[in-house]
Structure formats: C-alpha cells, structure tokens
Amino acid sequence: MNRHPDYLLNEVNEPADIKGMSLDELKQLAREMRQLVLERDSAIGGHVGPNLGIMELTIAYHYVFNSPHDKVIWDVSHQSYPHKMLTGRKLGFLDPDHYEDISGFTSPEESNHDFFEIGHTSTSISLAVGLAQARDLLKPHSKDNIVAVIGDGSLSGGLAFEGLNNAAKLNSNLIIVVNDNQMSIDEDQGGLYKGLKELRDTDGQSANNIFKFMGLDYRYVKAGNDLKTMIEAFKDVKDIDHPIVLHVNTQKGKGYAPAEKEKMLYHWRQPFDLKTGKAKQEATGENYSDAILEELDRQIQAGEPIVAMNAAIPGVFNLKKFQAKHPQRYYDVGIAEQDCISTAVAMAAAGARPVVFQNATFLQRAYDHLIHDMALNDSPVVMIVRGGTIATESATHQGSFDISMISDLPNIEYLAPTNVEELLSMLRWAIKQTDQPVVIREPEKPLLHGKATQDDYSNIKYDIAHHGSEVAIMAVGDFWELGQQVCAELQKKLNVDATLINPKSVTGIDADVLHHLSENHDVVVTLEDGNLSGGFGETIDRYYGPTPMKVLNFGAPREFADNVPLDVLYEWYHLTPKQIVDDIERVIHSL
C-alpha cells in the first residue's frame, strides 16, 4: 500500500516529468525523497548517509540532462536511491510491500536508465570513459552526455586514478562529478583528501589541483545541496566538448540529524528506529571479531610487533576498539585493498606482524596482489577474512568466492575454524610462524565454543569428531552445525552411523585420514559455505579421483545470487539436512 498518496513523487514516472516543475516543487520533491530513503532504510536496512547527501545533485541531474540518452554512471551505486525514484522505481520506496523489489545498487535488469550492475568502488570513471569512446567511434555526431559520479571515498581506489589518467586523452564530452562529502565509509584517508580540502577552502582556486595536473578541466561547486546552484552548474557543463571535473561539496547524511552526526554508523545501517536512530536489533553476546581483537591485545602485551590493517571497513571487524587502544598500530588505507595487501607484505618483510582484515567480497579487488606480492614472496602476512559465506545480498556483494580464489594459490594456508577456541589457536600460530601467508576465515554464524585439537597448523590434522562407517561428512567452518544435523538425519532415516570430520583447512589436506577412510567408507560428503567451483570439495574430489570412493559436494553453484533469502538459497542448492541425506541415499542405493 502506498503510504504517501499525496506526495508529489507520485506524479513522476520518468525523469522528463520533473522538467516542468518549479524550483519550489523540486525542493518539495527532495524533502519527500529524503523521507522515503529514511523510511525504507529504517525498515529493511540500507545506505542512509550517501543517499541523503546526494539528493539535490540527483534531482538537478535529471532536471538538466535527458536520461537515458545522456548516461550517468553512479560509482559504487550505493547512492542511487534518488535516481531510482525518478526513473520508474518509486513504488520500491512508497510502498513497504515493494521495498524488496529493487536492489540497493544500479541494475540494468530493473531499468534502462541503469547501465551497469555496480557495487564496488572506483569503477565509474573507467566505465564512463569506455562509454564515451564507444559513442565517439560508433556515433561520432552524437550529442549524448556521459557523466560519472564518484565520491564517498571512492577516489582513493587506484582504478579511479587510472580512469582520470585516460579520461584526459578524450577530445569529446565527458563529465566527472566528484561528490565530495568529506567521508569514505569511515573518515577519508590519505593526501588526496588533503588536496580536496584545499580546493574546498579556496573555492576551487588552490594551485594544488590534481585534476588540472592530470590535464582535465575543472570547476568547483560550493553549495552542492542547493538545488538552484546544482541546476545551474549542470546547465553550464552540459554538452561540453571536452572532459571536465565538476567538484561538488555536499553533506553526507543531510536532513537527518543522527546521520549528520554519526556519518560512519549511517553509511550503511541495519534496520533502525526512525525517531531515535537506535538499531532495532542490537548485537549482544560474544562475537568472533571481539575475540580476535582481545587476542591481538594479548599478543601486543607479550611483545609481538602486531599491526592491524584494513581498507575502509573498520566497522565490519569492530576495529575502532583496536584503534582507540593502539592508535600507533592501526592503519586504515582507505578504499584501496590492493595497497593494503602490498603494504602488509612489505611490513612483514621488515619484521612487523601485520594482521590484515578484509571482507571477502572486497578482497577480489586485490587478487593480483595476493598472487604477485603475498603468495609469490611467501610473505608471512596474517589475514582475517569476513563475509566468506553464501549471501542473501545483492549480486554485487557475493562473498562466496573466497575459497576458490585463495585455495588455488601456492604458499598460502587458508584455515576455516569451527569455533572460537580453534580460531584463536589458529591466530596464535599464524602470528608466531614466519614461513608463509596465513588466511583465517572468520565464521559468520553465531559464536560456538569447542576445542582446538592442534596448536601447530604447519601440517593439517583433520579432527575426527565422531568415528563411524559407510558415510563420512566433512563439514568446513561455518557448516559444522550443518554437518552435525546431516549426521543425525542419516542415523534417523537410514540408520547410518556417519563419521564427522572437521577439516580445519581448505588448502591443506590430511592424506592419512583420507586414505584410511577408504577402509570402511563408501561415500565422502563435503559441506562448504561457498562456491563449489574451485572449492574445498573439488580438492577432495581430486584426491579420490583414481579410487572407487564416491564423493558428493554441497555448496553454492557457479552463479551470482541476487537478493535471495537464505532459506530459499539453501533449498535451491540442496543444503538442508533432508535434501543432503536424500542425495546421499540415492548414491548409497546405486552402489
């Protein structure tokens, strides 16, 4: 049900519908759209501050330009909610029953006003340059404008500089809008942002101008949250015949006091109470991230030269606690995963003990550095990976590829603990050893207690939690409890007393255990919370390939899931205990 049938937005079905509106009507539209962002995000979670801050810029863009003939690329596209409201997707904000109909990022499947599915940073300029080059090649007389909107910390990503460098070679229309809200996910990091501050402080007149240095035209807009100013700025650059940077000063979280005050907290927010700003469900009890930080603190007290590093995501790991306690040992490189990995490699080579905190869905951006710097140099970097799981989020944020990415690389040990005691045992060993890079997959499911069955992981010894026969269940990390449930279901349905194994690692194997399983087992089942292609299960498949052993792998197929509820994904992927046992039964009956 449309909660706001009286809103002016109801009259907007496409961008052309706002072109006849007065300035007062456009301002009313901005107020309505801000309220809708808050209502939707407070109900289901989402990006709050980025969308509140870019409201006037978006309305002005669609007032001046002619989408989709003129094309706008939203960097990260987490600030595209206002754009979606004006391009035929308003119901996804007006009607709570349709909140889940639209993704939190641009999607060509949703609208012809979206040109790419984007969820990671720093790509917009390169994409816009590619569109401009194709336009100039295929339609040399075209008057279509190409616009990239980048900001919210995205300029710190190396690809943004590569895009700027090549944008300067164009001799045709390209407009790069730098949405400067003085923030990243957390605070901006690095010298680039000092330069942006100089430009803001001098109304764009500072000689210290990286954009001009790179050969680009430049204009500064001080009042980026003023509609009239933004309309005039866009009119001035529309149809320009060369590349230009429009540097726009905006306020992140504008219009909602809690988001203006706590910009990091409201970058992306779980469902919250709109009146108080408090989360509807506060995290309580023990968690793996705090356990890791407590162990790092103990290691520092014991004299280890520990440093904690991350790329603009301290909130994911509660790292602000570490920063407050050990400010000289905390490094946030901004949105620059590649730099984070390579810097950590050098720090480790110099004798420090870097512990790098990475999100699985962002780690892919540093893949070359994992191979060429960390693995090739056999550098003893310790890395904690979160988000390695079959996810319910947008296709842009799938963290299920980390095992296949990392397990294929030489020299790296990738450990997958099943409980907090095992996790801390692995972390202590990883910090102490200096022979190789060690990655630890932090569990995503609620914290479990258990035990560590070894302290030295240089040779992996599988933990056989229960000795059985006929069927062996190998449950990796977060799927440990699933493994227990499958064993119980096998006993109940087939009267099979299955062996249950904790592999501990997705890279190292325990050949002795695997060899002896053949003596009284016919089927080995692998359970992994991630992509099957190149995953742990295929490692076990290869081992048993020349033998009669039957191997069944359970995990995610090679696809992008897009905003699908987890229970639905588990049904699709045959990851419920009943489905797994049914599949095992069919194999047993075929023997």
KAKAUR-V742819 format. One record per residue. N is the residue number from 1. RES is the residue in one letter. PHI is phi in whole degrees, 0 to 359 (* if undefined). Layout:
BEGIN
{{N,RES,PHI} {N,RES,PHI}}
END
This chain:
BEGIN
{{1,M,*} {2,N,295} {3,R,282} {4,H,225} {5,P,296} {6,D,271} {7,Y,290} {8,L,298} {9,L,302} {10,N,300} {11,E,273} {12,V,257} {13,N,253} {14,E,205} {15,P,305} {16,A,300} {17,D,289} {18,I,263} {19,K,292} {20,G,265} {21,M,282} {22,S,283} {23,L,299} {24,D,295} {25,E,293} {26,L,295} {27,K,293} {28,Q,297} {29,L,300} {30,A,298} {31,R,297} {32,E,298} {33,M,292} {34,R,298} {35,Q,298} {36,L,290} {37,V,301} {38,L,294} {39,E,295} {40,R,292} {41,D,294} {42,S,292} {43,A,275} {44,I,237} {45,G,86} {46,G,158} {47,H,280} {48,V,260} {49,G,305} {50,P,300} {51,N,281} {52,L,294} {53,G,282} {54,I,257} {55,M,300} {56,E,294} {57,L,301} {58,T,292} {59,I,299} {60,A,296} {61,Y,302} {62,H,287} {63,Y,287} {64,V,266} {65,F,267} {66,N,237} {67,S,286} {68,P,264} {69,H,295} {70,D,281} {71,K,241} {72,V,243} {73,I,249} {74,W,268} {75,D,296} {76,V,65} {77,S,67} {78,H,284} {79,Q,249} {80,S,260} {81,Y,302} {82,P,299} {83,H,301} {84,K,293} {85,M,298} {86,L,269} {87,T,238} {88,G,90} {89,R,240} {90,K,296} {91,L,299} {92,G,292} {93,F,240} {94,L,279} {95,D,240} {96,P,304} {97,D,293} {98,H,244} {99,Y,305} {100,E,276} {101,D,288} {102,I,242} {103,S,275} {104,G,274} {105,F,221} {106,T,295} {107,S,208} {108,P,301} {109,E,291} {110,E,278} {111,S,201} {112,N,281} {113,H,271} {114,D,253} {115,F,248} {116,F,213} {117,E,271} {118,I,227} {119,G,216} {120,H,246} {121,T,274} {122,S,77} {123,T,266} {124,S,298} {125,I,293} {126,S,297} {127,L,296} {128,A,294} {129,V,299} {130,G,298} {131,L,296} {132,A,293} {133,Q,295} {134,A,294} {135,R,301} {136,D,293} {137,L,282} {138,L,268} {139,K,225} {140,P,299} {141,H,256} {142,S,293} {143,K,255} {144,D,296} {145,N,271} {146,I,243} {147,V,233} {148,A,249} {149,V,247} {150,I,235} {151,G,163} {152,D,57} {153,G,90} {154,S,292} {155,L,293} {156,S,284} {157,G,286} {158,G,301} {159,L,297} {160,A,299} {161,F,291} {162,E,298} {163,G,295} {164,L,299} {165,N,300} {166,N,276} {167,A,299} {168,A,294} {169,K,277} {170,L,290} {171,N,242} {172,S,209} {173,N,296} {174,L,200} {175,I,241} {176,I,252} {177,V,266} {178,V,265} {179,N,277} {180,D,266} {181,N,255} {182,Q,62} {183,M,220} {184,S,249} {185,I,294} {186,D,255} {187,E,290} {188,D,299} {189,Q,231} {190,G,108} {191,G,294} {192,L,306} {193,Y,282} {194,K,293} {195,G,294} {196,L,296} {197,K,296} {198,E,301} {199,L,294} {200,R,296} {201,D,292} {202,T,250} {203,D,53} {204,G,82} {205,Q,264} {206,S,301} {207,A,288} {208,N,277} {209,N,232} {210,I,297} {211,F,289} {212,K,293} {213,F,301} {214,M,276} {215,G,93} {216,L,255} {217,D,294} {218,Y,209} {219,R,220} {220,Y,247} {221,V,238} {222,K,286} {223,A,255} {224,G,287} {225,N,256} {226,D,253} {227,L,299} {228,K,300} {229,T,298} {230,M,291} {231,I,298} {232,E,296} {233,A,296} {234,F,291} {235,K,298} {236,D,293} {237,V,257} {238,K,301} {239,D,66} {240,I,299} {241,D,258} {242,H,205} {243,P,290} {244,I,215} {245,V,258} {246,L,254} {247,H,269} {248,V,244} {249,N,271} {250,T,230} {251,Q,249} {252,K,292} {253,G,81} {254,K,305} {255,G,98} {256,Y,224} {257,A,307} {258,P,301} {259,A,287} {260,E,291} {261,K,279} {262,E,246} {263,K,294} {264,M,293} {265,L,300} {266,Y,261} {267,H,299} {268,W,227} {269,R,228} {270,Q,293} {271,P,311} {272,F,217} {273,D,282} {274,L,294} {275,K,284} {276,T,261} {277,G,81} {278,K,281} {279,A,298} {280,K,288} {281,Q,227} {282,E,280} {283,A,290} {284,T,230} {285,G,81} {286,E,290} {287,N,214} {288,Y,293} {289,S,297} {290,D,294} {291,A,298} {292,I,297} {293,L,295} {294,E,296} {295,E,293} {296,L,299} {297,D,297} {298,R,297} {299,Q,293} {300,I,296} {301,Q,297} {302,A,277} {303,G,102} {304,E,288} {305,P,280} {306,I,286} {307,V,228} {308,A,252} {309,M,231} {310,N,205} {311,A,246} {312,A,73} {313,I,232} {314,P,298} {315,G,296} {316,V,295} {317,F,244} {318,N,60} {319,L,288} {320,K,297} {321,K,297} {322,F,296} {323,Q,300} {324,A,296} {325,K,273} {326,H,226} {327,P,300} {328,Q,281} {329,R,248} {330,Y,245} {331,Y,229} {332,D,247} {333,V,271} {334,G,78} {335,I,283} {336,A,203} {337,E,300} {338,Q,298} {339,D,299} {340,C,299} {341,I,293} {342,S,295} {343,T,296} {344,A,297} {345,V,301} {346,A,292} {347,M,297} {348,A,295} {349,A,297} {350,A,271} {351,G,108} {352,A,283} {353,R,242} {354,P,288} {355,V,248} {356,V,263} {357,F,254} {358,Q,228} {359,N,269} {360,A,304} {361,T,286} {362,F,263} {363,L,300} {364,Q,301} {365,R,291} {366,A,255} {367,Y,299} {368,D,301} {369,H,283} {370,L,297} {371,I,283} {372,H,284} {373,D,260} {374,M,282} {375,A,287} {376,L,299} {377,N,272} {378,D,51} {379,S,279} {380,P,283} {381,V,281} {382,V,255} {383,M,231} {384,I,254} {385,V,248} {386,R,251} {387,G,78} {388,G,280} {389,T,195} {390,I,291} {391,A,248} {392,T,265} {393,E,277} {394,S,302} {395,A,301} {396,T,285} {397,H,232} {398,Q,261} {399,G,262} {400,S,271} {401,F,259} {402,D,294} {403,I,296} {404,S,294} {405,M,293} {406,I,272} {407,S,293} {408,D,280} {409,L,268} {410,P,295} {411,N,76} {412,I,266} {413,E,261} {414,Y,247} {415,L,260} {416,A,230} {417,P,288} {418,T,255} {419,N,209} {420,V,289} {421,E,296} {422,E,293} {423,L,302} {424,L,290} {425,S,298} {426,M,296} {427,L,295} {428,R,299} {429,W,294} {430,A,300} {431,I,288} {432,K,287} {433,Q,284} {434,T,228} {435,D,267} {436,Q,197} {437,P,289} {438,V,233} {439,V,247} {440,I,238} {441,R,271} {442,E,293} {443,P,300} {444,E,259} {445,K,278} {446,P,308} {447,L,299} {448,L,245} {449,H,259} {450,G,192} {451,K,215} {452,A,259} {453,T,265} {454,Q,206} {455,D,249} {456,D,246} {457,Y,253} {458,S,292} {459,N,232} {460,I,283} {461,K,244} {462,Y,300} {463,D,265} {464,I,272} {465,A,289} {466,H,212} {467,H,269} {468,G,224} {469,S,206} {470,E,72} {471,V,235} {472,A,244} {473,I,256} {474,M,253} {475,A,253} {476,V,269} {477,G,50} {478,D,297} {479,F,267} {480,W,299} {481,E,295} {482,L,299} {483,G,299} {484,Q,297} {485,Q,293} {486,V,295} {487,C,300} {488,A,296} {489,E,291} {490,L,298} {491,Q,295} {492,K,291} {493,K,273} {494,L,245} {495,N,57} {496,V,258} {497,D,268} {498,A,279} {499,T,280} {500,L,241} {501,I,234} {502,N,258} {503,P,288} {504,K,72} {505,S,227} {506,V,257} {507,T,245} {508,G,273} {509,I,242} {510,D,255} {511,A,297} {512,D,296} {513,V,296} {514,L,298} {515,H,296} {516,H,286} {517,L,299} {518,S,296} {519,E,291} {520,N,218} {521,H,229} {522,D,254} {523,V,226} {524,V,245} {525,V,244} {526,T,251} {527,L,237} {528,E,222} {529,D,274} {530,G,179} {531,N,288} {532,L,287} {533,S,293} {534,G,78} {535,G,270} {536,F,298} {537,G,302} {538,E,293} {539,T,297} {540,I,291} {541,D,304} {542,R,296} {543,Y,298} {544,Y,271} {545,G,309} {546,P,280} {547,T,249} {548,P,285} {549,M,301} {550,K,272} {551,V,236} {552,L,245} {553,N,250} {554,F,235} {555,G,177} {556,A,262} {557,P,288} {558,R,280} {559,E,203} {560,F,261} {561,A,279} {562,D,228} {563,N,56} {564,V,254} {565,P,304} {566,L,298} {567,D,296} {568,V,290} {569,L,300} {570,Y,297} {571,E,293} {572,W,300} {573,Y,268} {574,H,57} {575,L,244} {576,T,267} {577,P,306} {578,K,297} {579,Q,296} {580,I,297} {581,V,294} {582,D,300} {583,D,292} {584,I,296} {585,E,301} {586,R,297} {587,V,290} {588,I,300} {589,H,290} {590,S,274} {591,L,286}}
END
